[in-house]
Amino acid sequence: MNQQQIINMRQLAWIVAAIISTSSHPRATFSITHQDAGFTYILPLIYVLFITFIFYELAKAFPGKNIFHISFEVLGNVGGGIINGIIIIYIWLMLIRHMAFQSAFIDSTLLELTPRIIILLIVVLVLIYYGRTSFEVILRVNDILFPMTLIITMTLPILLSNKIDFSRLTPILSDGVMPLIKSNFLFFGGFSEVFILGAFLHALSVPRQIHSAIRFGGILSFVMLTLITVLEIVVLGPSVASKLTFPFYLLAGQIEITDFLERMEVIVESVYTFSYMISMVVMFISLLIGLSSFSKRGDHSVYSFSIGWFVFATTVVSFENITEMFSFNISTFVIAIVVQIPILILLFIISKRKKYRMKKYKSGKKEHRVGRKWRIFTNGLLFISILFIALGITFGQDYIYLGFVAGTGYAMCMISALITSLMEMKTSKQLREE
C-alpha cells in the first residue's frame, strides 16, 4: 500500500523533543534526589523507547493507519471504540494539564496583571485555529521555533558560566537507590506523552523511519532536560530549586550579559512558551483525530470549534490552585502506566498474528539491516549509563571519586547516545518503500 509521506523524519523527531521537553517539570525531583536530580530521566527514556518499538511494529503490520484505525480494525467497533475512548480521555486529561500549567506560569511570571481566564481564552483560540488545519502546519511552525529552543538550551552553560558552582553537585550518587527510583517514576507521565503520536503513525510511509525519528527525538529531549536540571543544581542549588514553583524561570533570570541585556528570562521564557503551545496543539489535533475515527469522516477539523470550547470549560473548573496542579502532575505516571501499557501490549500481541504479519512492507528485510549498527550502539550506551549509575550508588558513599567517575561516564554515554541515534536517523533516510 503506497502512502504519501506528508512529514519528514526531522519534523517528527523535533515534535517528539518538543512534547517531552515541555511535559516534564522537574520541581519535585530536587526534594527527593537533591544533587542527583540529573539522573532522573533514564528510566522514562527507556519507556519511550518501549513505546517507539511498539509503534514500529504497528506501523509494519498496519501500514498507512494510525492507532485509532488499528484499534477498530483488530478489535471491531465495540472493542476498538472502548480502547479509542480510553485513549481520547487520556489525551484530554493531558491537554487540560498542559493548559492549566501554562496559563498558571504565564499568569505568575510573564503577564502578572492579566487574568488567568483571559490567558486560557487566548490559548483555546490558538488551538481552535490550528485544529482547523492539518498536522503539517504545526510541524512547519515547530521547524522554526524548536531550533530556537534547542539553541537557547545548549548555550545556557555559556550564558550562566559566571554563576556555576560545581561543588553543589557533590557528593554524586551518595543518597542510595530508592530516591533515584522514586524520582524516575515521577517523570514517566511527562515522557509517556509521546504516546499521543500514535495518532500520526500514517504520516511516514517507512516504519523504520518512524522508529528512528522518535528514538532520536526522545534522546534529544533527554539530553535537554538533563542539562537544564544540572544547571538548576549548579546555579541555584537543589535546596533553593526544590522550593521554587518554576525553577527554570529563576534560572533564566540569572543570565547577565552586560548592562544592556537585562531581563533575559523574558526572552528565554517567551521562546519556551511557544514550544509549550506547539505541544498543546499536537495534543489537540490528536484528540480531534481520535474523535473523527468514530465518525469515519476522516476530517478532524469539523470538531475543532466545539471541542476547543469543551477543553476550555473543563480546564477552567479542573484546578483551583497550582498545588492541585502539581499533585496531578505527580499522579500522571500512574495514569500513563494504567492506560498505555495494557493498550500497547494488546495491540502488539494482535499485530504479531499471522494475517497481520503478511501486511508488512516488502522492504522489511532491508529496514532490518540498515541502521542496525547505530541502533545497537545507542542501546549499548544507554545500558552502560545505567551501569555507571549502579557503580556510583554502590561505591559513591564510601569513595567520592568513584561517584565523580560514574557521573562523568554517565554524561559521556548520554552525549554519545545522542550522536549514535542521530546517525541511525540519517541512515534511515535512505530507506524507501518498494
N, C-alpha and C positions, 0 to 999 in steps of 0.2 A: 504494500500500500504506500503510495507516494504522498508525502505530507510536506507541504511547502514550509521551509524554515522561516519563521516570522521574527525570531530573535536570534542573536548570536551568543556564543559562549561567554564572551566578556560581559555582555549585558546581564546574563544570568548570574555570573559569579559576583558581579558588583551589587546586584539587588540582594543576593544572599548575604553579603557582607553588611549591607545597609540594614537589613532586617535584624540580624543578630546583634550588631554593634549598638543598635538603638533599643533593643529589647531587654538588655541585661543591665541592671542598675546595682552597682557594687557596694551600696551603702552598708548593708548588714554584714558583709563579709569581714569588715575591719574589726568588728567587735568579737568575731569568732576566731579568726586566724591571725589577727594583728599584723605583724610584719610579713607573714607568709601568704598574704591575700593574693599575691601574683600567681600562686599555684592553683587557684580555684576554678580554672576553666578547662582542665584537661579531660575530666570525665564527661562534661557536657559536650565537648568536641567529639569525643568518641561516639556519643549518642547521635550527633549529627551525621557522622559517617555511617552509622547503622541505618538511619533514615534514608541517606543517599543511596545505599546499596539496595534497599527495598524499592526505591523509585526506579533505579536502573533495571531491576528485574521486572517491574510492572511495565516499564516502557518497552522492554523487549517482547513481553508476552502480549501487550495490547498497544501496538503502535498507533499513534495518532489520537489517543484517548487520554483524558485526564482522570483523576482519581474518582470523580463523581460518576463519570460514564462507566468506568471499570466496575464500580460497586453495583450499578444497575445491571451490567452485562452478566456478572458472575453470580449475583445474589437475587436477581429478579426485582420486580417492582416493590415488593414488600420489604424483603431483606435489605436491598440496596437503598430503599427510601429511609429505613431506620438508620443505617450507617451514615448516609449523607446528612440526615437530620442532626445526628450527633456531631458530625464534623462542622456543620453550619453553626450550631450552638457554641462549639469550641471557638471558632473564628470570631463569632460575635463577642464572646467574653474577652478574648484577647484584644479586640478592637476597642471596646469601651475602656479597657485597662489603659491602653495607649493614649486614648483621647483624654482620659481623666488625668493621667500623669503629665502629659504635655501641656494641658491647659493650666494645671497647678504650677508647673515650672515657669511658664511664661508669665503667669499672674504674679508670682512671687519674686521674679528676677528682672525680666526684660520690660514688662508692661505692668508695673505695680499699681497704677491707678485705673487700669481697665478691668471692669467686672469680668469674672471668670465665665459667666454665661455668654458674654459677647465674644470672648476668645473661642469658646466652643462653637458658637454660631459661625464664625469665620472658618473654622476647621471643617465643619459639616458642609459648608458651601463649596469648599475646595474638593471634598470627597465627592459630592454630587456632580460637580463639573467633570472630574476625571472619570467618574463612574459611567459617564455617557460616552466615553472614548474607549479605545482599545488598550490592551496591556502594553502594546508597543510604545504608546505615547509617554507613559510614565517612565518606561525604561530609557527613552531618549532624554528625558529630563534628568534622570539619575546619571546618565552618561556625562552630564555637565557638572552636577553637584557633588557626586561621590568622589571624583578625583580631588576636589577642593577639600572635602572632609579628610581624605587619606593624607593629603599633603600637610594639612594642619596637624594631624595626629603624629605623623612621622617627624615633624620639625619641632614638636613640643620639647623634646630633650634639649635642643639647642636654645630655644626661646627661654627655657627655665633653668639653664645651666648655672646661673648665679644663685639659684635658690636650692639646689640639690644638696642633700646631706645623706651620703650613702650609709652612714652609721645607723640610720633609722631602720635599715634592712636587717641588721644583725640582732640576735643570732638567727641564722637561717634554719628553718625546719626543726626548731627545737621544742615545739609545743605538742608533738605527738601526732598520731594519725587521725584520731576521731574529729578534732576541729576541722581538719582539712577535708574529710569526707562530708561532714555536715555542710561546709561552705560550698563544696562542689555541687551537692544536691540542690542548693538554693538557686543555682543558675540553669538547672535543667529546663525550667519554664521559659526563660528567655531564648536559649539556644534551640529549644524544640519548636519554636515558631517557624523554623524553616519548613515545617510540615505543611504550611499553607501553600507552598509552591507545588504541591500535588495537583492543584487546580490548573497548572500550566504545563503539565507533562507533555502535552501535544505540541508545544511551541517549538521544540527542537526535533528534527527528524531522526537523529542518530542517538540511540540510548547512551552510548559511551560518552558522548559529549555532555549530556545531562549529568552523568556521573562525575566527570572530571571537573565541570564548571562549579557544581555545588560543593565538591570537596575543596576546591581552591578558595571559593568564597567563604566557606566555614573556617578554614585555617587562617585566612587573611583577617577575618573578624576576631579570631582567637588571638592573633598577634597584636591587633589594635587594642583590644580590651586589656590584655596583659600589660602592654606598655602604659596605658592610661592608669591602671591600678598601681603599678610600680611607681609611677611618677607621683601619684597621690600620697604614697607612703613616704618617698624620699623628700618630697617638698612640704607636705602638710603634717606628716606623721600619722600613724594609724590611730592614735588616740583622738586627735582632732578630727580626722576624716570620719570616724565612727559616729561622731556627734552631729555631723552636718547632714541636712536633708538632701542637698545637691552638691556633693564634694567636687565634682568636676567644674562647676561654675566658679568656686573659690580657687581651684587650681588654675583655671584660665586667668583669673584676676591677679595672679602672682606674676604675670608676664609684664615686664617693664623694659620698653625699648625707647630709651631717651625720654625727654620731657614732651616730645611731640606726638608720641604714640601711646597715650594712656587709654584706659578702659578697653583694652584689647579683648576682654572677656565678652563684650557685647558683640564684637565681630565674630569671634570663635563660636559663641553660642548661637548666633544667627545662622551660621552655616550648618551647625548640628541640628538646629530646629527644622531646617528644610529636609534633612535626612530623616528625621522623625516623621515628617509629613509624608514623605515618599513611602516609608514603611506602612503607615496607616492607609495610604491609597491602595497599595498592593493587597492589604488585608481586605479592604472594602471591595475591590474588584473580585477577589477570590470568593467573598461572601455572595456577591451577585451571580457569579458563575455557578456556584452551588445551587442557588435558588432557581436559576434558569434551567438547570438539569432536570428539574421536576416537570417543567412545562414543555420540554422538548423543543423550545423555540430557538435556542442557540444564541439569542440576542440578549445579553445581560443588561444592556443599557436601559431597557424599559423599566427596570426596578430601581434605578438609581435614586430618583426623587423620593419615592415613598420609603425605601429602606434607609436612606440618608437621614430623614427626619425621625424615623424609628430609633436609629442609633443615637441621634442627638437626645431624644427624650429619655432613653434608658441610661445614657451616660450622666445626665443631669441628676437623676434620682439614685444613682448607684452608690456614690461615696459621699459621706457627709464631711469628711476631712481627710487630710493627707495621711494620717495614721492608719485609717481603714484601707487606704490605697496600698500602702506598703505591706500591710498584713495580707492583702490579697496577692501581692507580688510573691510573697513567701510561699503561698499555697499553690501557685501556678504549676510547680513541678509535680505535685500530686495530680492535678487535673491533666497535665500532659501525659504522665505515665498511665493513668487510668483510661484515658481516651485513646491515645495514639498507639501504644504498644499492641493492645488486642486487635485494633483495626489493621495495623501494618502486618502483623503476623498472619491474620486471617487472609488478607489479600495475597500475601506472599505464598502461603501454602496452596491457595487456589491457582495462582499463576504457574505453579510447578506441575499442574495436571497436564497430561499428555496433549490434550486437544488444544491447550493454550500454548504449549511449547512449540507447536507446529507453526505458530504465527510469528516466530522470531525472524528478524531480518536475515537475509542471505549473507550479509556482511558480518555476521556474528563471530565467525572464527577470526576474521581479520581484527575485529574490535578487541577480541581477547588477547591478541598478540601485541597490538600497538599500545604503547604506553605502559605495559605491564611492569617494565623495569623501574620506571619512575614511581609507579604506584606502590611497588614493593619497598622501594627506598623510603617513601613517605611513611608507610605503615611501620617500617622498622625504626625510623627516627622517633615516632610517637611512642613506640614500645620502650625504646631506650630512655626517653624522657621520663616515663613512669618509673623505670629502674633508678634513675637519678633521684627522683623524689623518695623512693624507698630507701636508697642509700642515706640520704640526708636525714630522714626520720629515724632510721636505725642508729646512726652514729653521731647525728648533729648535736645531741645534748651533751655528749662526752668530748667530742672533738670538733671545735668550732671550724677549723679549716676544712673538714670534710663537708660540713654544711655549705661552705663557700664553694667548694668544688662541685657539689650537687646543684647548687643554684646556677653556677656558670655553665655546667653541662646541659642543664635544662634549657637555658636561654639559647645556647648554640643549636641544640636539637630543634627548638622552636623555629629559629630563623632558617635552618637547613630544610625543615619540612615545608616551609613556605616556598622555598626555591624549587624543591623537587615537585611539589604539587603544581607550581606554575609550568614547569617543564612537561608534566603529564598533560596539562590542559593544552599547551601548544602542540604537543604531539597528536592529541585527539582531533585537532582542527583539520588534520589531513584526511580524516575519515569522511567518506561519502556513502550515502545509501546506494546500493547496487540495484 
